[in-house]
C-alpha cells in the first residue's frame, strides 16, 4: 500500500522530516515539519494519539468481531501481552474504528449482481427486543445494506430496503413472509405504468420450504451467531455501531469459507488490502477522509 503523508493541520503534503518522537507503546515515530503552515506533526495513519500499538488495537477489533466477547479479548491480551487493556477500551476501539472505516466504505461502489436476499434477526438488548435487518447480494455475498431498529413495522422495513438498495436497484429481493415486506415493497417500487412492482419480491414461506437456500442461509446463520452474542447490551446508541462492525468484518475482513475469497473482492473493489486487513482498512480510511 502506498502511503501519502499529509499535514494533520492543513492537509498539505509539503514537509520535511524533523526528529523522532519516542513513545512507550507505539515505538519511535517520525516527526515532520509542515512547510505550508509551519506546524509539527506525525503521520496520521488513523492512530493519532492512541496509547496502544496499531497491531494490538487491530487484533482487538478483529477478535471482537470474530465473535469473542470484549472480556475474552481482554483476558487473551492479559495472557499474551505486557500491557493490559480493559474490556471497555476494546469496545471503544471497535466503535471508534468502525465509524472511521464505515465513512470510507460507504463511499465505495461495489459491483453487485442484483439478486438480493434479505432477513431480519432479533437482538436482545437488556429487556428489549430490537431488530437487525440485513441484505446480501447472492453472487458476491456482499452485504448491500443493514438497518437497526427497535420495532419491526412497515416504516422500519422501508428504511431497511432503502439502505439495502442504495448502491443498486436489484432484480429481485427475496424475503421471508414477514407482514411488513409487501407493503414496504409496494410503497417503494410500485409502478402505475406497469401496474406491478418494478423490483420483483420473492417470498419464502419458512414453514413450508425452510429458509432462503442452503448457501445464503450459511451467511445468515453466521450473522445470527454474532448478533446473539450481543445479548446483554444495554446501550441503544452503541448497538448499531457494533452491528456495523459485524458487517465490515463480513464484507472486508473474513474470507468466505467455501468460496475462498472476500466479498469485497468478488464485488470488484480492488482495495489492495494486506495481511492485517483491519489495519490496512483503517489506513485507507485515514488517507481518504
Ligand atoms: Zn500544515
Boltz pocket constraint, residues with backbone or C-beta under 6 A from the ligand:
constraints:
  - pocket:
      binder: B
      contacts: [[A, 7], [A, 8], [A, 9], [A, 10], [A, 11], [A, 12], [A, 34], [A, 35], [A, 36], [A, 37], [A, 38], [A, 39]]
      max_distance: 6.0
